[in-house]
Amino acid sequence: MHDPLLSIEGLRTAYGPIEVLHGVDLIVNEGEIVSLVGANGAGKTTLMRCISGVQPVKAGAIRLAGEDLTRRPDHARAGLGIAHSPEGRQIFGDLSVAENLRLGGYHRTDDLGADLEEVYGLFPILRDKAALPAGGLSGGQQQMLAIGRAIMGRPKLMLLDEPSMGLAPVLVDQVLAVVKSLRDRGVTLLMVEQNAYAALSIADRGYVMEQGEITLSGAASELIADPRIREAYLGA
């Protein structure tokens, strides 16, 4: 059996004196979509920030393909194959759409042209607006841009934080279809998503986080069918 692509063991982190993750264990195997669901304030975004290196870790370990990243700076993690599409998109509004995309591959030394074409194929509206300031995009277009920017890094592991937040239902379907297509192309994905049914419906496995701890995990299909999950997160 192969080691998981991402392995998190006993992860703890704090904001000042307040600990917000309390010994989180989680794995993501190569080629999977793993969804992390839970209520607002459960610690999901904090966990993603720990993985990408922008939130310091108090205790525990983060490993990518067996390599300990726990004390590696965030820019080094990007070079090792982690790309983060963060909550709130965090695009560079004064730069053009194309410049934002190219920044996603800043650590690469090869030509980015083929990857730009891939992103434009997934999100044709970004090609149409490539020369325009990214700050002028709609919310849905900015979300496409944030995902496209992550793709440009050719990541082994893509972290998607709330990719459907604020989007119209038709755009939610489009974004989730792209997520599935990325998995089919060999990208491994860890996704935080408040729309629990949408997240689990395209995932291979899932974790439930409550108050900084993993309280449940399993195959996505089993979690969707679990009465506790249905009542708490699926409105059933």
Residue, then its C-alpha position, 0 to 999 in steps of 0.5 A: m500500500h502506498d503512503p498517502l499523498l497528504s498526511i496530517e497527524g496530531l495537528r494543533t494550531a492557535y490564534g494567540p492563546i486560543e487553540v483552534l485545532h485540537g489534534v487533527d488527523l487526516i489523509v488524502n490519497e493520490g487521485e482522490i477528491v476529499s471533502l471537509v465539511g462542517a459549520n462556520g467556525a469549525g476550523k476548516t479554513t484554518l486547517m487549509r492555511c496550515i497545509s499551505g503554510v500561511q498559518p503556523v503549526k503549534a504541534g503535529a506534522i504535515r507530510l506531502a508524499g512522505e516529506d515533512l513540510t511542517r516547518r517549511p515556508d509557504h513559498a517552498r510548499a508551492g514549489l513542492g506541489i501544493a496549490h491553494s485556492p483560498e476562501g474569498r478568492q484573494i485575486f490581485g484586482d489591479l493586475s490583469v486576468a492573464e497576469n493573475l494566472r501567470l502568478g500561479g506558476y511563478h515557481r515554474t521555469d518552463d513555458l506556461g502557454a499550454d497551461l494557460e490554454e488549459v485554463y481558458g478551455l475550462f473557463p472560456i470567459l477568462r480568455d475573453k477577459a484576459a487583458l482586463p483588470a481582475g478586479g472588474l470580474s464578477g464574483g463567479q468569474q473571480q472564483m474561476l480565476a482563483i481556481g485557474r491560478a491554482i491550476m497554473g502551478r501544476p500541483k500534486l495537491m490542490l486545496l479548494d476553500e469554499p469554491s462555490m461560495g456566493l455563486a449562482p446554482v448554474l455556476v456551482d454546477q460548472v465549478l464542481a464539474v471542473v473539480k471532477s475533471l481535475r481529478d480525472r486529469g490526475v490532480t488530487l484535491l482537498m476541498v472545504e465546502q459549506n454546501a455539504y451535499a454538493a461537496l460529498s456528491i463529487a468526493d471519494r471520501g469525506y471528513v466532518m470537522e466540529q470545533g477544531e476536531i475531526t468527528l467523523s470520516g468515511a466514504a462520501s456515499e456513506l456520509i451522505a447516507d448517515p442520518r447525523i450528517r443529513e440532519a446537521y448538514l444536508g437539511a434532511 
